[in-house]
Amino acid sequence: MSQVQRQVTRHTARRKKLGLALGGGGVRGLAHVGVIRALEREGIAIDCIAGSSVGSLVGAAYAAGFRGDRLVDLALSTHWRDLATFVWPDNGFVSFERMEHALAERFGDRSFSELDIPYAAIAADLATGEQVTLREGKLAAAVRASCSVPGIVTPVEIGGRVLVDGGAVNNLPISVVRELGADVVLAVALGDPSAGPPQGTFQVALRAIEFLLYHASDDPASADLYLAIPLTGFSSLVRTSAGRRIMALGEEMAQVALPDIKAALR
């Protein structure tokens, strides 16, 4: 092959696209921010994202243009009082209407078509139990639906369907990231049910939730890279006080996986 041919081949070779599948898990979602920080620091481009529950929230923020310190500041400055309102029990005890308004304000009330990269939020149809992949309409409403834990948070109606938390049907939407155009899928799960036996009542309950979410997911083996963040020591899905430590753990785990990530993208 001549030097000219080698140059043409080098310039026309298509860069592999990296997509993130971000799982749900409440406040543990701050680990996703840490993973993204590690990728950004290495200059690794994220080309598409799909997420369930808190994974949809972090993914939406990134797709809406929140990068670097802006994403970190948004994550650490968001508290439950910004998201939830207690309501008289009616299909739920908490409403995320406040979350929808807050996200619309922070994201500029964007629609999916206005995002920087392809993005999808996963929800569940409460009437049929089907997975609903949200890729059009208002971003804030889709994220609210994907985060609405059934029985606790009131459902959301979109397009004539009553929707709840995507973790009920697919907590790690690897297949959806493929559909968005990813050549390489990095799946990030918030918890590792294969860890040792839990200690104490709350740890046992959380481990059971981890198993439920693990089995309500695409097969981790279908991802090119699977990153299970070992969050067993964090005994709450809602307490925000450990936010920086959770974020740091996500960043640390991604740092360890960087050689594999770079190899997959070569």
URTA-V96786 format. One record per residue. N is the residue number from 1. SS is DSSP state (H for helix, E for strand, C for the rest). Layout:
((N;SS) (N;SS))
This chain:
((1;C) (2;C) (3;H) (4;H) (5;H) (6;H) (7;H) (8;H) (9;H) (10;H) (11;H) (12;H) (13;C) (14;C) (15;C) (16;C) (17;C) (18;E) (19;E) (20;E) (21;E) (22;E) (23;C) (24;C) (25;C) (26;H) (27;H) (28;H) (29;H) (30;H) (31;H) (32;H) (33;H) (34;H) (35;H) (36;H) (37;H) (38;H) (39;H) (40;H) (41;H) (42;C) (43;C) (44;C) (45;C) (46;C) (47;C) (48;E) (49;E) (50;E) (51;E) (52;E) (53;C) (54;H) (55;H) (56;H) (57;H) (58;H) (59;H) (60;H) (61;H) (62;H) (63;H) (64;C) (65;C) (66;C) (67;C) (68;H) (69;H) (70;H) (71;H) (72;H) (73;H) (74;H) (75;H) (76;H) (77;H) (78;C) (79;C) (80;H) (81;H) (82;H) (83;H) (84;C) (85;E) (86;E) (87;C) (88;C) (89;C) (90;C) (91;C) (92;C) (93;C) (94;E) (95;E) (96;C) (97;H) (98;H) (99;H) (100;H) (101;H) (102;H) (103;H) (104;H) (105;H) (106;H) (107;H) (108;C) (109;C) (110;C) (111;E) (112;H) (113;H) (114;H) (115;C) (116;C) (117;C) (118;E) (119;E) (120;E) (121;E) (122;E) (123;E) (124;E) (125;E) (126;C) (127;C) (128;C) (129;C) (130;C) (131;E) (132;E) (133;E) (134;E) (135;C) (136;C) (137;C) (138;E) (139;H) (140;H) (141;H) (142;H) (143;H) (144;H) (145;H) (146;H) (147;H) (148;C) (149;C) (150;C) (151;C) (152;C) (153;E) (154;C) (155;C) (156;E) (157;E) (158;E) (159;C) (160;C) (161;E) (162;E) (163;E) (164;E) (165;E) (166;H) (167;H) (168;H) (169;C) (170;C) (171;C) (172;C) (173;C) (174;H) (175;H) (176;H) (177;H) (178;H) (179;H) (180;C) (181;C) (182;C) (183;C) (184;E) (185;E) (186;E) (187;E) (188;E) (189;E) (190;E) (191;C) (192;C) (193;C) (194;C) (195;C) (196;C) (197;C) (198;C) (199;C) (200;C) (201;H) (202;H) (203;H) (204;H) (205;H) (206;H) (207;H) (208;H) (209;H) (210;H) (211;H) (212;H) (213;H) (214;H) (215;H) (216;C) (217;C) (218;C) (219;C) (220;H) (221;H) (222;H) (223;C) (224;C) (225;E) (226;E) (227;E) (228;E) (229;E) (230;C) (231;C) (232;C) (233;C) (234;C) (235;C) (236;C) (237;C) (238;C) (239;C) (240;C) (241;C) (242;C) (243;H) (244;H) (245;H) (246;H) (247;H) (248;H) (249;H) (250;H) (251;H) (252;H) (253;H) (254;H) (255;H) (256;H) (257;H) (258;H) (259;H) (260;H) (261;H) (262;H) (263;H) (264;H) (265;H) (266;C))
